[in-house]
């Protein structure tokens, strides 16, 4: 008996699938993920491309001194610059989605579009991984993140008499905590660094956003803080972030003041998610995707300040 040979997709189906896939791919980039804040929190660096395996950056520090000398001195004080290299690995993140041959044929026959949700889910999975690495790092693969950087200063919020949590403090005490989170960077670095943004857990942000400064005013804690703090320019610079709830020592809530300039820190994504050519796997057409990530590079850890126990 002769076995009949066949092609997974005939020419008409192939053309239909290619057009559908092109539309699906373009639409995945229109989907917004408001609850994945990494790209809004940190400047993204796309330099390098898919081929790089590591990222190295150099930091420099001035050393030396000067002094008054006599006219014939030969032992002049020497000044120089010392450099330090830091290298982090770059890892790939993979994803895929697909359709069976029957689904493609049925879609063409009925005129219905292929399921867009699969591609959206694939891209969502990649963005979740990027967000997780940016916030928490990945120790297994040596990728740095915001919360696992041991060089970022940490402190505990002042006990207001009933504990350190905002909910147990007066408005005045909370404002003092917010101001301290920002000014501690300025003081610790002797004015070399200053925070420009403050991120808090969603619950604490909602509390300062909704709670009046006092019974005698309609100004909220947040409005008063923004108006009177030397480093915050607008309310948009005070942001609610889900990932900060329980992120501190022993599971306490934290807030973080920092400078979001790319000179201070960058989220390294050398190769943004790109989908490759469809591949036949059994009776399914699979579309693989790939991107690369190097984690969150914090060039100046003292430009950040983590306050625990709020």
KOLGU-874769 format. One record per residue (C-alpha): y, x, z; residue in one letter. Coordinates in Angstrom, 1 decimal. Layout:
BEGIN
REC   north    east      up  aa
REC       Y       X       Z   a
...
***
This chain:
BEGIN
REC   north    east      up  aa
REC     0.0     0.0     0.0   x
REC     3.4     1.4    -0.9   x
REC     5.9     1.5     1.9   x
REC     9.3     0.1     0.8   x
REC    12.2     2.5     1.4   x
REC    15.7     1.3     2.3   x
REC    19.1     2.5     3.3   x
REC    20.6     1.4     6.6   x
REC    23.7     0.1     5.0   x
REC    24.1    -0.8     1.3   x
REC    27.4     0.1    -0.5   x
REC    29.1    -3.2     0.3   x
REC    28.1    -3.0     4.0   x
REC    29.2     0.6     4.1   x
REC    32.6    -0.2     2.8   x
REC    33.0    -3.1     5.2   x
REC    31.9    -1.0     8.1   x
REC    34.3     1.8     7.3   x
REC    37.2    -0.6     7.1   x
REC    36.3    -2.3    10.3   x
REC    35.8     1.0    12.1   x
REC    39.2     2.3    10.9   x
REC    40.9    -0.8    12.4   x
REC    38.9    -0.6    15.6   x
REC    39.8     3.0    16.1   x
REC    43.5     2.4    15.6   x
REC    43.5    -0.5    18.1   x
REC    41.9     1.5    20.9   x
REC    45.1     3.5    21.2   x
REC    47.2     0.3    21.7   x
REC    45.4    -0.6    24.9   x
REC    47.4     0.2    28.1   x
REC    45.8     1.0    31.4   x
REC    48.4     0.4    34.1   x
REC    46.0     1.2    36.9   x
REC    45.3     4.8    35.7   x
REC    48.5     6.6    36.6   x
REC    47.7    10.2    35.7   x
REC    49.6    10.3    32.4   x
REC    52.6     8.7    34.0   x
REC    52.6    11.0    37.0   x
REC    52.2    14.3    35.3   x
REC    53.5    15.9    32.1   x
REC    50.6    16.4    29.6   x
REC    50.1    19.6    27.8   x
REC    48.1    19.3    24.5   x
REC    48.3    23.0    23.5   x
REC    45.2    24.8    22.5   x
REC    43.0    22.4    20.6   x
REC    39.2    21.8    20.8   x
REC    38.1    25.4    20.4   x
REC    39.6    26.9    23.6   x
REC    37.3    27.5    26.6   x
REC    39.8    28.4    29.3   x
REC    43.5    28.4    30.1   x
REC    45.3    31.3    31.6   x
REC    48.8    31.3    33.0   x
REC    50.8    34.1    34.6   x
REC    53.2    33.9    37.6   x
REC    55.6    36.7    38.4   x
REC    57.4    37.8    41.5   x
REC    60.2    40.2    42.0   x
REC    59.6    43.2    44.3   x
REC    61.9    46.0    45.5   x
REC    65.2    46.6    47.1   x
REC    68.6    48.2    46.6   x
REC    70.8    50.2    49.1   x
REC    74.0    52.2    49.3   x
REC    73.4    55.8    48.1   x
REC    75.5    59.0    48.0   x
REC    76.7    60.5    44.7   x
REC    73.8    63.0    44.3   x
REC    70.9    60.8    45.4   x
REC    67.7    61.1    43.5   x
REC    65.4    58.8    45.6   x
REC    66.8    55.5    44.2   x
REC    65.0    52.4    45.5   x
REC    62.6    51.0    42.9   x
REC    62.5    47.4    41.8   x
REC    59.7    45.9    39.6   x
REC    58.0    42.7    38.7   x
REC    54.4    41.9    39.8   x
REC    52.3    39.5    37.8   x
REC    49.3    37.4    38.7   x
REC    47.0    35.7    36.3   x
REC    45.2    32.4    37.0   x
REC    42.4    31.2    34.7   x
REC    40.9    27.7    34.7   x
REC    38.0    26.5    32.6   x
REC    38.3    23.8    29.8   x
REC    35.5    21.3    29.7   x
REC    34.6    18.6    27.2   x
REC    34.4    14.8    28.0   x
REC    32.1    12.9    25.7   x
REC    31.7     9.2    25.0   x
REC    30.3     6.9    22.3   x
REC    29.9     3.3    21.2   x
REC    27.9     1.7    18.4   x
REC    26.7    -1.3    16.5   x
REC    23.2    -2.3    15.3   x
REC    22.6    -2.7    11.6   x
REC    22.0    -6.4    12.2   x
REC    25.4    -6.8    13.9   x
REC    27.1    -5.1    11.0   x
REC    25.4    -7.3     8.4   x
REC    26.1   -10.5    10.5   x
REC    29.7    -9.6    10.9   x
REC    30.1    -9.1     7.1   x
REC    28.2   -12.3     6.4   x
REC    30.3   -14.5     8.7   x
REC    33.6   -12.7     8.2   x
REC    33.9   -12.0    11.9   x
REC    35.2    -8.7    13.1   x
REC    33.0    -6.2    14.9   x
REC    33.3    -6.2    18.7   x
REC    36.5    -4.3    19.6   x
REC    35.6    -4.3    23.3   x
REC    33.0    -1.6    22.9   x
REC    35.5     0.9    21.5   x
REC    38.0    -0.1    24.2   x
REC    35.4     0.4    26.9   x
REC    34.6     3.9    25.5   x
REC    38.2     4.9    25.6   x
REC    38.7     3.4    29.0   x
REC    35.7     5.5    30.3   x
REC    37.4     8.7    29.1   x
REC    40.8     7.8    30.6   x
REC    39.1     7.0    33.9   x
REC    37.5    10.5    33.9   x
REC    40.8    12.1    33.0   x
REC    42.5    10.2    35.8   x
REC    39.8    11.2    38.3   x
REC    40.1    14.9    37.5   x
REC    43.9    14.8    37.6   x
REC    43.9    13.3    41.0   x
REC    40.8    14.8    42.7   x
REC    39.7    17.7    40.5   x
REC    36.1    18.5    39.7   x
REC    34.7    21.2    41.9   x
REC    31.3    21.3    40.1   x
REC    33.1    22.4    36.9   x
REC    36.0    24.3    38.4   x
REC    38.7    21.8    37.3   x
REC    41.7    21.6    39.6   x
REC    43.4    18.4    40.7   x
REC    46.3    17.2    42.8   x
REC    44.4    16.4    46.0   x
REC    42.0    19.4    46.1   x
REC    44.7    22.1    45.8   x
REC    44.6    24.1    49.0   x
REC    48.0    25.7    48.3   x
REC    50.0    22.5    48.5   x
REC    51.6    22.1    52.0   x
REC    50.3    19.3    54.2   x
REC    51.8    17.7    57.3   x
REC    51.3    14.7    59.4   x
REC    53.8    11.9    59.7   x
REC    55.7    11.8    63.0   x
REC    54.3     9.5    65.7   x
REC    56.9     6.9    66.3   x
REC    55.5     5.9    69.7   x
REC    52.9     3.5    68.4   x
REC    51.2     5.8    65.9   x
REC    52.1     7.4    62.5   x
REC    51.5     4.4    60.2   x
REC    54.5     2.6    58.6   x
REC    53.4    -0.8    59.8   x
REC    53.7     0.4    63.4   x
REC    57.2     1.9    63.0   x
REC    60.8     0.7    62.8   x
REC    62.7     0.8    59.6   x
REC    64.7     3.8    60.9   x
REC    61.6     5.7    61.6   x
REC    60.1     5.0    58.2   x
REC    63.3     6.1    56.5   x
REC    63.1     9.3    58.5   x
REC    59.6     9.9    57.3   x
REC    60.6     9.3    53.6   x
REC    63.5    11.7    53.9   x
REC    61.4    14.3    55.6   x
REC    58.8    14.2    52.9   x
REC    61.5    15.2    50.4   x
REC    63.7    17.5    52.4   x
REC    60.8    19.6    53.8   x
REC    60.2    21.0    50.3   x
REC    63.9    22.0    50.1   x
REC    63.9    23.6    53.6   x
REC    60.5    25.4    53.3   x
REC    61.4    27.1    50.0   x
REC    64.9    27.9    51.2   x
REC    66.5    25.7    48.5   x
REC    64.4    27.1    45.6   x
REC    62.4    23.9    45.2   x
REC    63.1    20.2    45.7   x
REC    61.1    17.1    45.2   x
REC    62.2    14.6    42.6   x
REC    59.6    11.9    43.0   x
REC    57.7    10.2    45.8   x
REC    54.4     8.4    45.4   x
REC    52.8     6.2    48.1   x
REC    49.7     4.0    48.4   x
REC    50.3     0.5    47.0   x
REC    50.3    -1.1    50.5   x
REC    53.0     1.1    51.9   x
REC    55.1     0.9    48.8   x
REC    55.0    -2.9    48.9   x
REC    56.0    -2.7    52.6   x
REC    59.2    -0.6    52.0   x
REC    60.0    -2.6    48.9   x
REC    59.9    -6.0    50.7   x
REC    61.0    -5.2    54.2   x
REC    64.7    -5.4    55.1   x
REC    66.5    -2.3    56.4   x
REC    67.6    -4.5    59.4   x
REC    68.1    -8.1    60.4   x
REC    71.8    -7.8    59.5   x
REC    71.4    -6.8    55.8   x
REC    69.6    -7.8    52.7   x
REC    69.1    -4.2    51.7   x
REC    65.4    -3.2    51.8   x
REC    64.0     0.1    53.2   x
REC    63.4     1.3    49.7   x
REC    66.9     0.5    48.5   x
REC    68.5     2.2    51.5   x
REC    66.3     5.3    51.1   x
REC    67.0     5.7    47.4   x
REC    70.8     5.1    47.8   x
REC    71.1     7.7    50.6   x
REC    68.5    10.4    49.8   x
REC    69.8    13.5    48.2   x
REC    66.8    14.1    45.9   x
REC    65.7    10.6    44.6   x
REC    67.8     9.2    41.8   x
REC    66.4     5.7    41.3   x
REC    63.8     3.3    42.6   x
REC    61.6     4.1    39.6   x
REC    61.1     7.6    41.2   x
REC    59.3     6.0    44.1   x
REC    55.9     4.8    42.7   x
REC    52.9     2.9    44.1   x
REC    49.6     4.7    43.5   x
REC    46.2     3.2    44.4   x
REC    44.5     6.6    44.7   x
REC    46.5     7.7    47.7   x
REC    45.0     5.1    50.0   x
REC    42.4     6.9    52.2   x
REC    42.9    10.2    50.4   x
REC    43.9    12.3    53.4   x
REC    42.0    14.0    56.2   x
REC    39.4    11.7    57.8   x
REC    40.4     9.0    55.3   x
REC    44.0     8.4    56.3   x
REC    46.7     7.2    53.8   x
REC    49.0     9.8    52.3   x
REC    52.3    10.1    50.4   x
REC    53.3    12.9    48.2   x
REC    56.7    14.3    47.3   x
REC    56.8    16.5    44.2   x
REC    58.7    17.6    41.1   x
REC    57.3    16.2    37.9   x
REC    58.8    18.9    35.7   x
REC    56.4    20.6    33.3   x
REC    57.6    23.9    34.7   x
REC    56.0    23.0    38.0   x
REC    52.7    21.3    37.0   x
REC    50.9    20.1    33.9   x
REC    47.9    18.0    33.1   x
REC    45.9    20.1    30.6   x
REC    44.4    18.1    27.8   x
REC    44.0    20.6    24.9   x
REC    42.2    18.0    22.7   x
REC    42.9    14.3    23.0   x
REC    40.1    11.9    22.5   x
REC    39.0    11.8    18.8   x
REC    36.1     9.8    17.3   x
REC    33.8    11.6    15.0   x
REC    32.0    10.4    11.9   x
REC    29.5     7.5    12.5   x
REC    25.9     8.7    13.0   x
REC    22.7     6.8    12.2   x
REC    20.4     6.7    15.2   x
REC    17.4     4.5    14.6   x
REC    18.7     1.1    13.6   x
REC    22.1     1.7    15.2   x
REC    25.3     3.3    13.9   x
REC    26.8     5.3    16.8   x
REC    30.4     6.6    16.9   x
REC    30.7     9.6    19.2   x
REC    34.0    10.7    20.7   x
REC    35.1    13.9    22.3   x
REC    38.1    15.3    24.2   x
REC    38.7    18.4    26.4   x
REC    40.4    18.8    29.7   x
REC    41.5    21.7    31.9   x
REC    42.5    19.7    35.0   x
REC    45.9    19.7    36.7   x
REC    47.6    23.1    36.7   x
REC    50.0    23.3    39.6   x
REC    52.2    26.4    38.9   x
REC    54.4    26.1    42.0   x
REC    52.4    24.5    44.9   x
REC    55.4    24.6    47.2   x
REC    57.2    22.2    44.9   x
REC    54.9    19.5    46.4   x
REC    54.5    18.1    49.9   x
REC    51.6    15.9    51.2   x
REC    52.3    13.8    54.3   x
REC    49.3    12.2    56.0   x
REC    48.8     9.3    58.3   x
REC    51.3     6.8    56.9   x
***
